[in-house]
């Protein structure tokens, strides 16, 4: 809780206490005299002393390991406050206050009882206010800790996605260079565009959807350099993508998984990618054929990127996404819906 908020709580509390002390004056203003104002002053000062003695003692009491000692020490503090408060009040009326009738100041049992009552009431107020402030501060710290943990976890998930993709891509380029393929320069340029996106755009929480699409296209073109069949990959985009944003690197693991585990036989349909955008949601669907005699994992998604994607979605789009994974005899389908 901010210091300003704490000060306001204390200001309102003392406004309430002093207003309660002035209540007899509101009923009958004729009681206002020198004795009344002196009593109001000493009552306020002693209440402040009692309140903040207990208020600042509570953190120490809360920190004690054994609650029995906390309660016992708290009772001792309350017990000591009673004679201290009576001594201060007696000294005020005996040596400072001005009493016209010059009556002798005598400590009576009623005085002790009234002081005990005021110490308990003031101590209760101090305990409740301190407890409320501590609760708000604890909630704030927990919220900040959750945010920091989520930020750290997202950074870790991103760091796991990016190197995995980079290693695969560098291996692809190495193969082209090793074979002295004419496609090697184009692969390097595609790799440069991808690196630029990852270094400058994908470090933010959100990116424009059209930039993510361009990144996907560059990745697909880079992967297609290793495939002879030109129509092996089809990508369809419907709807107006302008103005939409999305978490960076959130779609690539699905496509990467399709290339990694999909069949590359010319007689099969290959990989189909569909992206549909409307004002209410973003629909992204990837379908790839499955290699013969290979069973794709159904419950556990393959690849570092796909294993992390669920956790990233939970952190970035809690309650606002649907992820469906279906495996059939010859195909593997992933469907992601992100709701606005």
Secondary structure, 3 states (H helix, E strand, C coil): CCHHHHHHHHHHHHHHHHHHHCHHHHHCHHHCCHHHHHHHHHHHHHHHHHHHHHHHHHHHHHHCCCHHHHHHHHHHHHHHHHHHHHHHHHHHHHHHCCCCCCCCCCCCHHHHHHHHHHHHHHHHHHHHHHHHHHHHHHHHHHHHHHHHHHHHHHHHHHHHHHHHHHHHHHHHHHHHHHCCCCCHHHHHHHHHHHHHHHHHHCCCCCEEHHHHHHHHHHHHHHHHCCCCCCCCEEEEEECCCCCCEECCCCCHHHHHHHHHHECCCCCCCCEEEEEEECCCEEEEEEEEEECCCCCCCCCCCCHHHHHHHHHHHHHHCCCCEEEEEEECCCEEEEEEEEEC
